Amino acid sequence: MLALIVAYSDNRVIGDKGKIPWTLENEKKRFKELTTGNVVIMGRKTYEEIGRPLPNRYTIVVSKTTSFESDNCTTSMSLNDAINIAKEKFGETKDIFIAGGEQLYKEAIECVDKMYITKIHARIDGDTYFPEFDESEFEQYIDEYVEEIIPYTYMTYVRK
Ligand SMILES: NC(=O)c1ccc[n+]([C@@H]2O[C@H](COP(=O)([O-])OP(=O)(O)OC[C@H]3O[C@@H](n4cnc5c(N)ncnc54)[C@H](OP(=O)(O)O)[C@@H]3O)[C@@H](O)[C@H]2O)c1
């Protein structure tokens, strides 16, 4: 399965000054549960913000300028290359999650089978956004509404 995973606010913000502009402890758990044991592909800036490969996952960083290599991490020059590396290395045994940021999401929306979206119910200031897309191309499932400091809803979008 090829999926993307994102949390965005009512005004589509995903980031601000290189960071995610909210802290929601349970929201992080969903990311961990879904991606553990699988492959995570992310842009160089998102990777640098995290600062290390994610534990118990294989990380592929997309970058044309910097190389990151370790036992559970490699770098590719494009999103397509990253997907091909994951497929060659793991076949169907692992799911592939594209985990941002804005630049990668723009490309990923066209090719993913599923989108795991957390809709954050607030307008939040930021400088990076989840792109507009044609929602009619996806079946939309509401998974759970959660009340934290900011309420949010877990949704799954499955390509029709
Ligand atoms: N809310 C969420 O769910 C979520 C998830 C992830 C990230 N974020 C936020 O998003 C922000 C970062 O997003 P961003 O768009 O600025 O950066 P980004 O996508 O994380 O990284 C951009 C860099 O990745 C590389 N890259 C991206 N697309 C590429 C492509 N198609 N081919 C080759 N290289 C490519 C380039 O690296 P080089 O310059 O090295 O070539 C580019 O400069 C941060 O604030 C982060 O916290 C939010």
PDBQT file of the ligand as one rigid body, heavy atoms in Angstrom, charges set to zero:
ROOT
HETATM    1  N1  LIG A 201       1.475  18.546   9.851  1.00  0.00    +0.000 N 
HETATM    2  C1  LIG A 201       2.061  17.524   9.255  1.00  0.00    +0.000 C 
HETATM    3  O1  LIG A 201       1.482  16.430   9.148  1.00  0.00    +0.000 OA
HETATM    4  C2  LIG A 201       3.456  17.687   8.747  1.00  0.00    +0.000 A 
HETATM    5  C3  LIG A 201       4.141  16.575   8.215  1.00  0.00    +0.000 A 
HETATM    6  C4  LIG A 201       5.432  16.775   7.722  1.00  0.00    +0.000 A 
HETATM    7  C5  LIG A 201       6.001  18.054   7.747  1.00  0.00    +0.000 A 
HETATM    8  N2  LIG A 201       5.322  19.086   8.272  1.00  0.00    +0.000 N 
HETATM    9  C6  LIG A 201       5.896  20.452   8.271  1.00  0.00    +0.000 C 
HETATM   10  O2  LIG A 201       6.166  20.813   6.928  1.00  0.00    +0.000 OA
HETATM   11  C7  LIG A 201       7.240  21.763   6.936  1.00  0.00    +0.000 C 
HETATM   12  C8  LIG A 201       8.297  21.317   5.932  1.00  0.00    +0.000 C 
HETATM   13  O3  LIG A 201       7.726  21.228   4.627  1.00  0.00    +0.000 OA
HETATM   14  P1  LIG A 201       8.509  21.811   3.351  1.00  0.00    +0.000 P 
HETATM   15  O4  LIG A 201       7.613  21.652   2.183  1.00  0.00    +0.000 OA
HETATM   16  O5  LIG A 201       9.058  23.164   3.698  1.00  0.00    +0.000 OA
HETATM   17  O6  LIG A 201       9.769  20.845   3.250  1.00  0.00    +0.000 OA
HETATM   18  P2  LIG A 201       9.966  19.275   2.949  1.00  0.00    +0.000 P 
HETATM   19  O7  LIG A 201       9.031  18.801   1.874  1.00  0.00    +0.000 OA
HETATM   20  O8  LIG A 201       9.998  18.517   4.220  1.00  0.00    +0.000 OA
HETATM   21  O9  LIG A 201      11.458  19.320   2.419  1.00  0.00    +0.000 OA
HETATM   22  C9  LIG A 201      11.756  20.038   1.257  1.00  0.00    +0.000 C 
HETATM   23  C10 LIG A 201      13.043  19.513   0.706  1.00  0.00    +0.000 C 
HETATM   24  O10 LIG A 201      12.882  18.119   0.380  1.00  0.00    +0.000 OA
HETATM   25  C11 LIG A 201      13.485  17.857  -0.872  1.00  0.00    +0.000 C 
HETATM   26  N3  LIG A 201      12.429  17.572  -1.833  1.00  0.00    +0.000 N 
HETATM   27  C12 LIG A 201      11.108  17.728  -1.688  1.00  0.00    +0.000 A 
HETATM   28  N4  LIG A 201      10.455  17.314  -2.790  1.00  0.00    +0.000 NA
HETATM   29  C13 LIG A 201      11.391  16.878  -3.621  1.00  0.00    +0.000 A 
HETATM   30  C14 LIG A 201      11.383  16.308  -4.919  1.00  0.00    +0.000 A 
HETATM   31  N5  LIG A 201      10.242  16.090  -5.565  1.00  0.00    +0.000 N 
HETATM   32  N6  LIG A 201      12.549  15.965  -5.517  1.00  0.00    +0.000 NA
HETATM   33  C15 LIG A 201      13.709  16.164  -4.861  1.00  0.00    +0.000 A 
HETATM   34  N7  LIG A 201      13.804  16.701  -3.636  1.00  0.00    +0.000 NA
HETATM   35  C16 LIG A 201      12.656  17.048  -3.036  1.00  0.00    +0.000 A 
HETATM   36  C17 LIG A 201      14.284  19.088  -1.211  1.00  0.00    +0.000 C 
HETATM   37  O11 LIG A 201      15.513  18.914  -0.529  1.00  0.00    +0.000 OA
HETATM   38  P3  LIG A 201      16.911  19.532  -1.060  1.00  0.00    +0.000 P 
HETATM   39  O12 LIG A 201      16.740  21.024  -0.955  1.00  0.00    +0.000 OA
HETATM   40  O13 LIG A 201      17.910  18.971  -0.126  1.00  0.00    +0.000 OA
HETATM   41  O14 LIG A 201      17.054  19.044  -2.476  1.00  0.00    +0.000 OA
HETATM   42  C18 LIG A 201      13.457  20.191  -0.594  1.00  0.00    +0.000 C 
HETATM   43  O15 LIG A 201      14.188  21.369  -0.325  1.00  0.00    +0.000 OA
HETATM   44  C19 LIG A 201       7.769  21.816   8.363  1.00  0.00    +0.000 C 
HETATM   45  O16 LIG A 201       7.233  22.940   9.030  1.00  0.00    +0.000 OA
HETATM   46  C20 LIG A 201       7.219  20.540   8.978  1.00  0.00    +0.000 C 
HETATM   47  O17 LIG A 201       7.038  20.649  10.367  1.00  0.00    +0.000 OA
HETATM   48  C21 LIG A 201       4.065  18.937   8.765  1.00  0.00    +0.000 A 
ENDROOT
TORSDOF 0
